[in-house]
Amino acid sequence: MSGGDPDLDRCDGYVVLVVDPMTGESDCYGPFVEMTEAGQEVMRFREEFSLREFDEVFVELVRWHRR
């Protein structure tokens, strides 16, 4: 997420976005202050959904802005 323009990388935190394209349902978890903590949650969700064979569920780390 970094390596580009520092102004674009600046955010108030991170959230984990989970979307199920089969049902159209979505949810958001967080905010997390540290990208590392949010990234660990992403991996946890991906592993959980993979074990349950919900491979189509989209789990992604997203920048969070208060305004």
Protein Blocks (a to p, Z undefined) as FASTA:
>chain_A
ZZiafklmpcfbdcdddddfknopacdedddfblklmmmmmmmmmmmmmmnopakbccdd
ddddfZZ
